[in-house]
Amino acid sequence: MNKILPLALLLILFCGISYAEEIFVKTGDKPGNSFSFNVNSSNSLRTSITAELSGFYHRKFSQSGTEYSNVYIKDQVSLGNPGEASLPVVTKFVQIPNNRNVRVLIRNSAYEVFSNFRVAPYSAPPLRDTRGNEQAAAVNSSYYSTNEFLPNEIVSVREIAVFRDVRIAVVSISPVQYNPLTGELKAYSLIDFELVYEGSSKENNVSSLSQGVARSFENLYKELIVNYEAPSHFTSAPKLLVLVADELYQGVLPLTDWKVRKGIKTTIVKKSDIAGVPSPTSEQVKTYLTQIYNSSDRPEFVLLVGDASGTNTFPWFTATGGKSDHPYQCLEGTDILPDIVVGRISVQTLPELDSAVSKLLQYEKQPNMLQTDWYKRAMVLHSNDGIDPINGQVARSVFLNEGGFTNVDMVNNSFSQSQITGMINQGVSWIWFIGHGSSTSWADPVWNMSNMPNLTFGLKQPSIVSIACSNADLDYSTTNDCFGEAWIERGRGNSASNIAASTELCAFYTTDTIGREMLYAYFRHGIYDFGSMLNYGKVKAYQYFNGNGTVVETINQFMTLGDPTQEAFSDVPKNVSVTSTVNGNDYIVNIKSSGVNMRGALVAIHQTDTLKTSGYTDSLGNYIFSKNIVTENLPITAVVTGKNLHPFEGNLILTSISNLSNLADGFALMQNYPNPFNPSTVIRFNIPDNTYATLRVYDILGKQVAELVDGNLSAGEYKVDFNASDLAAGVYLYKLDAGDYSKTMKMTIVK
């Protein structure tokens, strides 16, 4: 369960006010103490939903001589307009058809009325340049003299939005209404309602679908949209668009070459080619991105290469909340939900870019295997303000209990900067910070970027989530790096793999949610690339806080510094075994690690140094592609990457396995025929019982060069067609292991 504290309770924890005991008020017959939401049915005409509330909490306090009650429900937020009552609200995303209006129809409801409440007014969250102490909210006297239950609607469509390939209704449910004049609360134990799709609407329709489902968005849809139905078209290989300042073009090529090598279809565009001018504005860049987004080359990821100020710049926006790259992600509709995933390598010079690129390549392409304990270590730093200590404990619990980490160092403001430096130097794969910050430091606990020359952890690069003010203030100086930039530019060693941080002074509450949800995205929901982790945190915050003004500011402020496609490590990278078989007109590439099929690995198929196809493995660990894609009798190279996998690159050894009979007298491995051979031979073996079996080929020194069989086989006589065109001439060994049976034989390849 997500450890989310209701906002009304957060106010209690922040304020220096004496509160009475928390009281739970039961509503209806539903057991428990929470809110539930269930989709009964959904089609192109309507979506039927049932919401149930088993009760609410309240806690009394006195402010300026007036007694108020904070009212809240478990795991949900209480919101309102400033000075008006803060009441529980639940926000859900519902997938809706294109080109239709949406009408809310209440089918049935049940409620109880409770008297003698003066509900506390809502005030905006405090900023993180304070200690989190909530200021007493100004009271809207006109609101508190209103004699009607508010809000007027218990269910409303707050917004119609486009979420890349899905049109959604942002539905707000208010299970508790309040009459400010009479002091009555109306608590709904049951709300049965429908969203009815009718008429014609031009509001935020999906203009065109992607050719395939973007995996990063697919996982977001599954977690965030209550009635999401996966489309029948396949999950496509990722596409990356790199927009680079002209003078930095050569420096980014090693990174883009690797992205293509691992199967990400990558396009590079110089800044001067975007709008026909040397220095396009952010709006011109966004117009260009929108054109590409609406073409057949629609990207899933965009990487900006260049600083926001100084030389070799790439522009950013002045949005609600301050400076931002987030508007680049919003390419369809008028909403704030992302349609692509954007990151930035913020550098001004080629040497800076070379440092950043070499670090990114080392992390992905050549993960550090000399010392590996750091992969299971994390570091959590938190201030002592508000509920930052509680959030720190939540992060620690996720790392230990859901990530299986062996050690999580907890740091508060009692630690010195030198102590923090020493702890980082031990090596950690994740750093999670929540507290105060500035353009050049974490401020509580204090750790300034002037300590970075003392970092000696080498190639143990952490992924950093920084919930603090201004760590990504890219334009605070035209010549000096900010805190986040310095982490990224430090070269191949003693640097971070990526960092998520805020460009401006930011708020409590909304930022906390982004920080927690980034961890949940990775450790619970299968969202592993860093840019999509941040997007998940943003959208969850938007949903939790019902799209209010503060959360919109927070969404705009947070950005990914580094490579948005990069999958963070949380374990020692595992080696994979790759087998390839022929099935009719298809090649089947199977990926295993320690005998377990690896779902979601990215497989790239190359021939003559050209990417032919790429995609993700299915639940059986298979990636299937047509023979027609490649040229017969030329070597085929596979590159395999994935979450916590050590990259694999090697030529495919194509085999075909046939079960000739379901009967076998006993285990047997026969001599291959023909032998010697070039390039193909047949290997036969028998298995009398259903069992797990492997058939592997080794060179004369005992190094494995091919894996022909790896899996559970039923009893029978088997024939394997082995094509060794990618192996050199010489003597080889082939070995069958099945149950307790093991046998090795020789074969000879001639050229």
NUTOR-232331 format. One record per residue (C-alpha): x, y, z; residue number from 1; chain. Coordinates in steps of 0.02 Angstrom, whole numbers, padded with zeros to 5 digits. Each point is the difference from the previous one (the first is absolute). Layout:
NUTOR-232331
      px      py      pz  seq  mol
       X       Y       Z  NUM    A
...
END
This chain:
NUTOR-232331
      px      py      pz  seq  mol
   00000   00000   00000    1    A
   00062   00175  -00039    2    A
   00043   00090   00159    3    A
  -00091   00162  -00041    4    A
  -00050   00116   00141    5    A
  -00159   00101  -00028    6    A
   00038   00183  -00029    7    A
  -00106   00053   00147    8    A
   00107  -00111   00111    9    A
   00157   00075  -00077   10    A
  -00063   00171   00054   11    A
  -00018  -00067   00175   12    A
   00178  -00062   00000   13    A
   00067   00165  -00069   14    A
  -00095   00124   00106   15    A
   00050   00050   00175   16    A
  -00180  -00020   00059   17    A
  -00071  -00113   00135   18    A
  -00121  -00127  -00071   19    A
  -00128  -00112   00081   20    A
  -00005  -00187  -00027   21    A
  -00035  -00068  -00174   22    A
  -00178  -00065  -00015   23    A
  -00065  -00123  -00130   24    A
  -00182   00019  -00056   25    A
  -00077  -00155  -00078   26    A
  -00112   00014  -00153   27    A
  -00106  -00136  -00080   28    A
   00022  -00188   00020   29    A
   00165  -00023  -00091   30    A
   00133  -00068   00118   31    A
   00166   00086   00023   32    A
   00049   00183   00003   33    A
   00040   00047  -00179   34    A
  -00064   00052  -00171   35    A
  -00020  -00126  -00142   36    A
  -00024   00026  -00186   37    A
  -00053  -00137  -00122   38    A
  -00034   00000  -00187   39    A
  -00151  -00111  -00032   40    A
   00003   00009  -00190   41    A
   00070   00108  -00138   42    A
  -00035   00014  -00186   43    A
  -00013   00131  -00137   44    A
  -00167   00063   00068   45    A
   00026   00011   00188   46    A
   00108  -00047   00149   47    A
  -00088  -00059   00158   48    A
   00087   00033   00166   49    A
  -00037  -00030   00184   50    A
   00083   00104   00136   51    A
  -00021  -00047   00184   52    A
   00053   00088   00159   53    A
   00005  -00094   00165   54    A
   00035   00154   00105   55    A
   00100   00158   00026   56    A
   00116   00071   00132   57    A
  -00003   00168   00087   58    A
   00107   00088   00128   59    A
  -00044   00162   00090   60    A
   00115   00147   00035   61    A
  -00012   00183   00047   62    A
   00065   00141  -00108   63    A
  -00019   00185   00042   64    A
  -00133  -00043   00128   65    A
  -00104  -00104  -00122   66    A
  -00019  -00188   00010   67    A
   00024  -00091  -00166   68    A
   00005  -00180  -00059   69    A
   00116  -00076  -00127   70    A
  -00100  -00128  -00100   71    A
   00086  -00135  -00102   72    A
  -00014  -00179  -00061   73    A
   00132  -00134  -00002   74    A
   00131   00007  -00140   75    A
  -00083   00149  -00085   76    A
   00028   00187  -00005   77    A
  -00105   00143   00068   78    A
  -00002   00156  -00109   79    A
  -00097   00159  -00032   80    A
   00016   00178  -00057   81    A
   00107   00106   00118   82    A
  -00108   00059   00144   83    A
  -00138  -00127  -00036   84    A
  -00028  -00167   00086   85    A
   00131  -00134  -00032   86    A
  -00098  -00157  -00046   87    A
   00046  -00174  -00062   88    A
   00014  -00021  -00189   89    A
   00046  -00153  -00102   90    A
   00063   00016  -00179   91    A
  -00002  -00141  -00128   92    A
   00047  -00015  -00183   93    A
  -00130  -00084  -00112   94    A
   00036  -00045  -00181   95    A
  -00134   00074  -00114   96    A
  -00036  -00011  -00187   97    A
   00058   00132  -00122   98    A
  -00118   00136  -00064   99    A
  -00132  -00024   00135  100    A
  -00067   00112   00138  101    A
   00001  -00072   00175  102    A
  -00150   00016   00116  103    A
  -00006  -00057   00182  104    A
  -00157  -00097   00046  105    A
  -00028  -00042   00185  106    A
  -00094  -00165   00004  107    A
  -00012  -00024   00187  108    A
   00070   00073   00160  109    A
  -00013  -00020   00188  110    A
   00058   00124   00131  111    A
  -00011   00050   00182  112    A
  -00001   00177   00072  113    A
   00108   00047   00149  114    A
  -00017   00162   00097  115    A
   00107   00123   00097  116    A
   00152   00014  -00113  117    A
   00097   00156  -00043  118    A
   00119  -00067  -00131  119    A
   00171   00080  -00006  120    A
   00041   00110  -00151  121    A
   00126  -00058  -00128  122    A
   00166   00088  -00026  123    A
   00133  -00032  -00131  124    A
   00146  -00112   00047  125    A
   00152   00088   00077  126    A
   00156   00022  -00105  127    A
   00161  -00092   00033  128    A
   00093   00159   00047  129    A
  -00098  -00007   00164  130    A
   00001  -00128   00139  131    A
  -00167  -00062  -00062  132    A
  -00104   00090   00131  133    A
  -00171   00029  -00072  134    A
  -00064   00177   00009  135    A
  -00174   00024   00069  136    A
  -00119   00001  -00148  137    A
  -00098   00158  -00034  138    A
  -00186  -00030   00020  139    A
  -00119   00041  -00143  140    A
  -00146   00069   00101  141    A
  -00116   00000  -00150  142    A
   00031  -00186  -00026  143    A
  -00031  -00042   00183  144    A
  -00169   00090  -00006  145    A
  -00061  -00105  -00148  146    A
  -00153  -00107   00038  147    A
   00021  -00147  -00120  148    A
   00100  -00160  -00011  149    A
   00164   00027  -00090  150    A
   00074  -00047  -00117  151    A
  -00161  -00005  -00100  152    A
   00048  -00156  -00099  153    A
   00056  -00160   00085  154    A
   00072  -00062  -00166  155    A
   00066   00113  -00137  156    A
   00112  -00008  -00152  157    A
   00138   00120   00045  158    A
   00089  -00009  -00167  159    A
   00010  -00094  -00164  160    A
   00182  -00039  -00038  161    A
   00111  -00089  -00126  162    A
   00127  -00121   00074  163    A
   00100  -00043  -00157  164    A
  -00109  -00135  -00082  165    A
  -00144   00006   00124  166    A
  -00138   00129   00025  167    A
  -00051   00009   00182  168    A
  -00127   00083   00113  169    A
   00074   00066   00162  170    A
  -00141  -00043   00120  171    A
  -00015   00083   00171  172    A
  -00103  -00085   00135  173    A
  -00051   00097   00156  174    A
  -00067  -00130   00123  175    A
  -00022   00131   00137  176    A
  -00101   00161  -00025  177    A
  -00009   00143   00124  178    A
  -00129   00133   00041  179    A
   00105   00144   00069  180    A
  -00146   00094   00080  181    A
  -00084  -00147   00090  182    A
   00161  -00095   00036  183    A
  -00067  -00162  -00073  184    A
   00101  -00133  -00091  185    A
  -00080  -00115  -00127  186    A
   00105  -00159  -00016  187    A
  -00040  -00116  -00146  188    A
   00021  -00184   00039  189    A
  -00050  -00045  -00179  190    A
   00010   00088  -00168  191    A
  -00051  -00099  -00154  192    A
   00031   00102  -00155  193    A
   00032  -00011  -00186  194    A
   00102   00100  -00122  195    A
  -00111   00010  -00153  196    A
   00082   00031  -00169  197    A
  -00110   00096  -00120  198    A
  -00008   00133  -00133  199    A
   00155   00072  -00081  200    A
   00149   00085   00080  201    A
   00160   00079  -00065  202    A
   00077   00015   00173  203    A
   00171  -00082   00016  204    A
  -00024  -00146  -00119  205    A
   00142  -00119  -00043  206    A
   00046   00055  -00176  207    A
   00097  -00156  -00049  208    A
   00059  -00160   00082  209    A
   00179  -00057   00011  210    A
   00049  -00143  -00114  211    A
   00029  -00106   00154  212    A
  -00025   00020   00186  213    A
   00143   00091   00088  214    A
   00050  -00115   00142  215    A
   00036   00142   00122  216    A
  -00175   00070  -00026  217    A
  -00082  -00171   00000  218    A
   00057  -00026   00179  219    A
  -00062   00173   00049  220    A
  -00170  -00036  -00077  221    A
  -00017  -00165   00093  222    A
   00032   00083   00167  223    A
  -00091   00165  -00023  224    A
  -00153  -00030  -00111  225    A
  -00136  -00098   00089  226    A
  -00080  -00077  -00155  227    A
   00152  -00011  -00113  228    A
  -00006  -00137  -00130  229    A
   00162  -00040  -00088  230    A
  -00017   00016  -00190  231    A
   00030  -00148  -00112  232    A
   00149   00078  -00088  233    A
   00172  -00048   00062  234    A
   00115   00089   00121  235    A
   00120   00091  -00114  236    A
   00187   00022   00012  237    A
   00046   00167   00079  238    A
   00038   00153  -00106  239    A
   00115   00140   00058  240    A
   00015   00174  -00074  241    A
   00157   00096   00049  242    A
  -00002   00189  -00021  243    A
   00175   00069   00019  244    A
   00085   00170  -00003  245    A
   00101   00005  -00161  246    A
   00173   00012   00078  247    A
  -00037  -00152   00109  248    A
  -00054  -00114  -00143  249    A
   00160  -00104  -00012  250    A
   00003  -00027   00187  251    A
  -00169  -00085   00007  252    A
   00036  -00126  -00139  253    A
   00078  -00136   00112  254    A
  -00158   00001   00106  255    A
  -00119  -00007  -00148  256    A
   00103  -00138  -00082  257    A
  -00021  -00104   00157  258    A
  -00186   00036   00008  259    A
  -00020  -00066  -00177  260    A
   00110  -00149   00042  261    A
  -00114  -00050   00144  262    A
  -00155   00018  -00109  263    A
  -00064   00176   00032  264    A
  -00041   00079  -00168  265    A
   00089   00166   00016  266    A
  -00004   00161  -00101  267    A
   00115   00150   00028  268    A
  -00050   00177  -00049  269    A
   00108   00156   00020  270    A
  -00078   00152   00079  271    A
   00025   00105  -00157  272    A
  -00099  -00126  -00103  273    A
  -00156   00014   00108  274    A
  -00079   00162  -00059  275    A
   00122   00064  -00130  276    A
   00079   00121   00123  277    A
   00160  -00017   00104  278    A
  -00088   00020   00168  279    A
  -00183  -00055  -00002  280    A
  -00112   00048   00145  281    A
  -00075  -00130   00115  282    A
  -00167   00021  -00089  283    A
   00083  -00032  -00169  284    A
   00084  -00155   00070  285    A
  -00167  -00061   00068  286    A
  -00082   00032  -00169  287    A
   00134  -00107  -00082  288    A
  -00024  -00137   00130  289    A
  -00187   00003  -00030  290    A
   00027  -00025  -00187  291    A
   00114  -00149   00032  292    A
  -00121  -00068   00129  293    A
  -00141   00002  -00128  294    A
   00106  -00090  -00131  295    A
   00042  -00184  -00023  296    A
   00163   00033   00095  297    A
  -00089   00040   00163  298    A
   00131  -00012   00139  299    A
  -00025  -00073   00171  300    A
   00150   00093   00072  301    A
   00081   00168  -00034  302    A
   00173   00049   00061  303    A
   00050   00184  -00001  304    A
   00188   00031  -00005  305    A
   00051   00175   00052  306    A
  -00010   00119   00148  307    A
  -00143   00118   00036  308    A
   00118   00149   00013  309    A
   00175   00048  -00053  310    A
   00071  -00076  -00160  311    A
  -00066  -00147  -00102  312    A
  -00172   00020   00073  313    A
  -00165  -00086  -00027  314    A
  -00148   00107   00052  315    A
  -00124  -00043   00136  316    A
  -00167   00073   00052  317    A
  -00059   00123   00129  318    A
  -00154  -00095   00057  319    A
  -00116   00003   00149  320    A
   00120  -00029   00144  321    A
   00157   00061  -00088  322    A
   00128  -00063  -00125  323    A
  -00045  -00167  -00076  324    A
   00030  -00134  -00132  325    A
  -00168  -00080   00038  326    A
  -00098   00091  -00137  327    A
   00106  -00092  -00128  328    A
  -00086  -00159   00059  329    A
  -00176   00067  -00031  330    A
  -00024  -00013  -00188  331    A
  -00184  -00039  -00017  332    A
  -00149   00080   00084  333    A
  -00004   00145   00122  334    A
   00038  -00102   00156  335    A
   00160  -00022   00099  336    A
   00013  -00190  -00016  337    A
   00157  -00060  -00092  338    A
  -00006  -00072  -00176  339    A
   00187  -00035  -00012  340    A
   00144  -00022   00124  341    A
   00128   00141   00004  342    A
   00172   00012   00079  343    A
   00144   00122  -00017  344    A
   00189  -00012   00002  345    A
   00036   00179   00053  346    A
   00176   00042  -00059  347    A
   00084   00147  -00088  348    A
   00161  -00076  -00068  349    A
   00058  -00157  -00089  350    A
   00112  -00052   00146  351    A
  -00150   00011   00116  352    A
  -00104  -00103  -00122  353    A
   00140  -00127  -00020  354    A
   00002  -00023   00189  355    A
  -00189  -00021   00010  356    A
  -00007  -00120  -00149  357    A
   00146  -00108   00059  358    A
  -00087  -00019   00168  359    A
  -00166  -00049  -00078  360    A
   00084  -00127  -00115  361    A
   00100  -00076   00142  362    A
  -00155  -00020   00107  363    A
  -00103  -00086  -00135  364    A
   00126  -00082  -00114  365    A
   00135  -00053   00122  366    A
  -00079  -00013   00174  367    A
   00123  -00010   00144  368    A
   00026  -00184   00045  369    A
   00163   00018   00098  370    A
  -00095   00044   00159  371    A
  -00184  -00040   00004  372    A
  -00063   00024   00179  373    A
  -00043   00182  -00040  374    A
  -00141  -00054  -00116  375    A
  -00099  -00054   00155  376    A
   00040   00155   00103  377    A
  -00099   00162   00008  378    A
   00009   00165   00093  379    A
  -00148   00100   00065  380    A
   00025   00179   00059  381    A
  -00142   00098   00082  382    A
  -00029   00162   00092  383    A
  -00087   00002   00169  384    A
  -00137   00117  -00060  385    A
  -00181  -00048  -00024  386    A
  -00018  -00182  -00048  387    A
   00167  -00012  -00089  388    A
   00060  -00126   00132  389    A
  -00155  -00106  -00035  390    A
   00030   00009  -00187  391    A
   00180  -00051   00031  392    A
  -00059  -00155   00092  393    A
  -00120  -00040  -00141  394    A
   00143   00008  -00126  395    A
   00109  -00108   00112  396    A
  -00139  -00130   00013  397    A
  -00021  -00006  -00189  398    A
   00186  -00029  -00028  399    A
   00012  -00135   00133  400    A
  -00166  -00090  -00015  401    A
  -00044   00022  -00184  402    A
   00172   00023  -00077  403    A
   00087  -00132   00107  404    A
   00142   00119   00042  405    A
   00125  -00059   00130  406    A
   00035   00172   00073  407    A
  -00081   00171   00001  408    A
   00096   00142   00085  409    A
  -00114   00126   00085  410    A
   00065   00179   00012  411    A
  -00077   00150   00089  412    A
   00066   00173   00042  413    A
   00108  -00066   00142  414    A
   00124  -00067  -00129  415    A
   00146   00108  -00057  416    A
   00042   00029  -00182  417    A
   00158  -00105   00016  418    A
  -00101  -00143   00075  419    A
  -00122   00008  -00146  420    A
   00144   00001  -00124  421    A
   00073  -00154   00083  422    A
  -00165  -00092  -00008  423    A
  -00023   00040  -00185  424    A
   00178  -00059  -00033  425    A
  -00043  -00173   00067  426    A
  -00105  -00020  -00158  427    A
  -00190   00002  -00017  428    A
  -00110  -00033  -00152  429    A
  -00135   00122   00057  430    A
  -00002   00164   00095  431    A
  -00172   00063   00056  432    A
  -00002   00175   00075  433    A
  -00146   00095   00076  434    A
   00026   00167   00085  435    A
   00062   00172  -00043  436    A
   00116   00049  -00141  437    A
   00074   00138  -00105  438    A
   00081   00023  -00170  439    A
   00163  -00067   00070  440    A
  -00043  -00117   00143  441    A
  -00110  -00110   00103  442    A
  -00038   00118   00144  443    A
  -00075  -00111   00135  444    A
   00094  -00115   00024  445    A
   00137   00115  -00066  446    A
   00111  -00064  -00140  447    A
   00073   00126  -00120  448    A
   00064  -00036  -00175  449    A
   00169   00064   00060  450    A
   00017  -00175   00076  451    A
  -00006  -00084  -00171  452    A
   00190   00003  -00028  453    A
   00011  -00110   00155  454    A
  -00108  -00137  -00077  455    A
   00099  -00160  -00032  456    A
  -00134  -00132  -00033  457    A
   00059  -00021  -00179  458    A
  -00117  -00099  -00112  459    A
  -00134  -00029   00133  460    A
  -00119   00125  -00077  461    A
  -00161   00038   00096  462    A
  -00171   00043  -00069  463    A
  -00057   00154   00097  464    A
  -00176   00058   00045  465    A
   00015   00173   00078  466    A
  -00156   00075   00079  467    A
   00070   00172   00038  468    A
  -00005   00177  -00067  469    A
   00102   00060  -00150  470    A
   00120  -00147  -00022  471    A
  -00036   00012  -00188  472    A
   00010   00190  -00011  473    A
   00090  -00008  -00167  474    A
   00007   00187  -00031  475    A
   00051   00062   00172  476    A
   00170   00036  -00079  477    A
   00055   00015  -00181  478    A
   00172  -00072   00040  479    A
  -00016  -00112   00153  480    A
  -00091  -00166   00021  481    A
  -00146  -00021   00115  482    A
  -00008  -00147   00121  483    A
  -00086  -00119  -00121  484    A
   00111   00044  -00147  485    A
   00155  -00031   00103  486    A
  -00058  -00176   00043  487    A
  -00023  -00039  -00185  488    A
   00158   00079  -00071  489    A
   00129  -00076   00116  490    A
   00060  -00127  -00128  491    A
   00012  -00187  -00005  492    A
   00032  -00015   00187  493    A
  -00066   00081   00160  494    A
  -00160   00058  -00084  495    A
  -00186  -00039  -00002  496    A
  -00085  -00102  -00135  497    A
  -00153   00114   00002  498    A
  -00083   00124   00117  499    A
  -00181   00058   00015  500    A
  -00009   00174   00076  501    A
  -00096   00163   00007  502    A
   00043   00158  -00096  503    A
  -00077   00118   00127  504    A
  -00058   00029   00178  505    A
  -00128  -00140   00025  506    A
  -00134  -00053   00123  507    A
  -00024  -00133   00132  508    A
  -00132  -00138  -00029  509    A
  -00004   00001  -00191  510    A
   00188  -00026  -00011  511    A
  -00008  -00136   00133  512    A
  -00122  -00095  -00110  513    A
   00115   00010  -00151  514    A
   00145  -00068   00101  515    A
  -00096  -00147   00073  516    A
  -00087  -00044  -00162  517    A
   00163  -00005  -00098  518    A
   00054  -00142   00115  519    A
  -00169  -00087  -00017  520    A
   00012   00015  -00190  521    A
   00164  -00095  -00002  522    A
  -00022  -00125   00141  523    A
  -00187  -00036  -00018  524    A
  -00062   00042  -00173  525    A
   00134  -00055  -00124  526    A
   00047   00176  -00055  527    A
   00189  -00007  -00009  528    A
   00061   00140  -00114  529    A
   00042   00156   00100  530    A
  -00101   00124  -00102  531    A
  -00159  -00104   00012  532    A
   00026  -00022   00187  533    A
  -00007   00189   00019  534    A
  -00151   00012  -00116  535    A
  -00091  -00129   00106  536    A
   00038   00101   00156  537    A
  -00065   00158  -00083  538    A
  -00161  -00079  -00061  539    A
  -00034  -00083   00168  540    A
   00025   00168   00085  541    A
  -00119   00081  -00126  542    A
  -00128  -00135   00035  543    A
   00019   00003   00189  544    A
  -00013   00189   00012  545    A
  -00140   00013  -00128  546    A
   00101   00108  -00119  547    A
   00001   00151   00117  548    A
   00113   00150  -00026  549    A
   00143  -00055   00112  550    A
   00017  -00171  -00081  551    A
   00003   00079  -00173  552    A
   00146   00108   00058  553    A
   00089  -00153   00070  554    A
  -00023  -00100  -00160  555    A
   00077   00140  -00101  556    A
   00146   00020   00119  557    A
   00066  -00178   00003  558    A
   00112  -00065  -00140  559    A
   00117  -00143  -00045  560    A
   00182   00047  -00016  561    A
   00082  -00139  -00099  562    A
  -00062  -00134  -00118  563    A
  -00189  -00028   00013  564    A
   00012  -00174  -00079  565    A
   00123  -00067   00127  566    A
  -00057  -00144   00111  567    A
   00066   00019   00176  568    A
   00089  -00147   00081  569    A
  -00064  -00070   00165  570    A
   00092  -00166   00000  571    A
   00161  -00079  -00060  572    A
  -00015  -00010  -00191  573    A
  -00042  -00178  -00052  574    A
   00076  -00090  -00148  575    A
  -00121  -00066  -00130  576    A
   00001  -00151  -00114  577    A
  -00065   00022  -00177  578    A
  -00067  -00141  -00109  579    A
  -00075   00017  -00172  580    A
  -00109  -00124  -00092  581    A
  -00084  -00006  -00168  582    A
  -00189  -00021  -00007  583    A
  -00066   00005  -00178  584    A
   00027   00176  -00064  585    A
   00047   00069   00170  586    A
   00154   00008   00108  587    A
  -00033  -00017   00187  588    A
   00129   00076   00117  589    A
  -00017  -00059   00180  590    A
   00078   00093   00146  591    A
   00032  -00083   00167  592    A
   00095   00042   00157  593    A
   00043  -00143   00118  594    A
  -00125  -00107  -00095  595    A
  -00144   00125   00022  596    A
  -00085   00075  -00153  597    A
   00028   00189   00000  598    A
  -00155   00099  -00042  599    A
   00021   00179  -00059  600    A
   00180  -00011  -00059  601    A
   00039   00111  -00150  602    A
   00070  -00102  -00145  603    A
   00084   00085  -00148  604    A
   00040  -00097  -00160  605    A
   00143   00066  -00106  606    A
   00075  -00055  -00165  607    A
   00149   00084  -00084  608    A
  -00004   00129   00141  609    A
  -00177   00051  -00044  610    A
  -00146  -00010   00121  611    A
  -00127  -00114  -00084  612    A
  -00131  -00014   00137  613    A
  -00021   00013   00187  614    A
  -00131  -00031   00132  615    A
  -00039  -00070   00172  616    A
  -00007  -00181   00053  617    A
  -00168  -00074   00048  618    A
  -00049  -00096   00157  619    A
   00093  -00153  -00067  620    A
   00159   00101  -00024  621    A
  -00020  -00004  -00189  622    A
   00025   00132  -00132  623    A
  -00062  -00056  -00171  624    A
   00045   00077  -00167  625    A
  -00024  -00048  -00182  626    A
   00136  -00081  -00104  627    A
  -00040   00127  -00134  628    A
   00077   00139   00104  629    A
   00177  -00070  -00013  630    A
   00110  -00066  -00140  631    A
   00031  -00187  -00005  632    A
   00178  -00064   00029  633    A
   00061   00163   00079  634    A
   00039   00008   00186  635    A
  -00142   00063   00110  636    A
   00048   00092   00160  637    A
  -00113   00018   00151  638    A
   00018   00134   00134  639    A
  -00100  -00030   00159  640    A
  -00028   00126   00141  641    A
  -00127   00019   00139  642    A
  -00033   00038   00182  643    A
   00146  -00065   00104  644    A
   00071  -00096  -00149  645    A
   00180   00001  -00054  646    A
   00000   00051  -00184  647    A
   00023  -00146  -00120  648    A
   00068   00016  -00176  649    A
   00037  -00149  -00112  650    A
  -00040  -00089  -00162  651    A
  -00155  -00109  -00002  652    A
   00026  -00187  -00020  653    A
  -00158  -00052  -00091  654    A
  -00071  -00171   00041  655    A
  -00158  -00096  -00034  656    A
  -00061  -00129   00126  657    A
  -00125  -00137  -00044  658    A
  -00083  -00132   00107  659    A
   00004  -00157  -00110  660    A
  -00089  -00115   00121  661    A
  -00083   00008   00170  662    A
   00085  -00162   00053  663    A
   00182  -00031   00049  664    A
   00079  -00152   00084  665    A
   00124   00102   00101  666    A
   00115   00150  -00001  667    A
   00116   00009  -00149  668    A
   00107   00124  -00095  669    A
   00051  -00053  -00176  670    A
   00145   00052  -00111  671    A
  -00044   00147  -00108  672    A
  -00019  -00029  -00188  673    A
   00082   00050  -00111  674    A
   00164   00015   00092  675    A
   00111   00091  -00046  676    A
  -00124   00129  -00068  677    A
  -00018   00173  -00076  678    A
  -00106   00092   00044  679    A
  -00142  -00111   00067  680    A
  -00018  -00165   00091  681    A
  -00133  -00101   00090  682    A
   00010  -00051   00183  683    A
  -00119  -00133   00067  684    A
  -00039  -00041   00181  685    A
  -00129  -00098   00100  686    A
  -00089   00043   00163  687    A
  -00110  -00136   00082  688    A
  -00091   00116   00122  689    A
  -00060   00179   00008  690    A
   00149   00099   00064  691    A
   00100   00160  -00010  692    A
   00139  -00016  -00129  693    A
   00142   00101  -00073  694    A
   00104  -00033  -00156  695    A
   00152   00113  -00010  696    A
   00151   00017  -00114  697    A
   00175   00039   00066  698    A
   00166   00036  -00082  699    A
   00149  -00113   00038  700    A
   00048   00112   00148  701    A
  -00170  -00023   00080  702    A
  -00075   00170  -00041  703    A
  -00185  -00008  -00042  704    A
  -00031   00063  -00177  705    A
  -00181  -00052  -00030  706    A
  -00153  -00056   00095  707    A
  -00113  -00107  -00108  708    A
  -00128  -00059   00129  709    A
  -00047   00075   00168  710    A
  -00169  -00046   00071  711    A
  -00124  -00131   00054  712    A
  -00021  -00141  -00127  713    A
  -00127  -00140  -00006  714    A
   00056  -00180  -00025  715    A
   00052  -00043  -00176  716    A
   00131  -00011  -00136  717    A
   00066   00170  -00054  718    A
   00093   00069  -00150  719    A
   00091   00167   00003  720    A
   00054   00084  -00161  721    A
   00155   00101   00045  722    A
   00066   00137  -00114  723    A
   00179   00044   00049  724    A
   00038   00125  -00137  725    A
   00052   00129   00130  726    A
   00129  -00114   00083  727    A
   00180  -00022  -00054  728    A
   00067  -00165  -00066  729    A
   00060  -00121   00134  730    A
  -00048  -00133   00125  731    A
  -00148   00034   00114  732    A
  -00089  -00090   00141  733    A
  -00188  -00017   00018  734    A
  -00076  -00051   00166  735    A
  -00173  -00060   00050  736    A
  -00058   00023   00180  737    A
  -00172  -00071   00042  738    A
  -00049  -00047   00176  739    A
   00144  -00105   00069  740    A
   00062  -00042  -00174  741    A
   00150   00089  -00076  742    A
   00101  -00043  -00155  743    A
   00127   00092  -00107  744    A
   00054  -00037  -00179  745    A
   00116   00078  -00129  746    A
  -00037   00075  -00170  747    A
   00107   00087  -00130  748    A
  -00038   00154  -00103  749    A
   00094   00021  -00164  750    A
   00008   00158  -00104  751    A
END
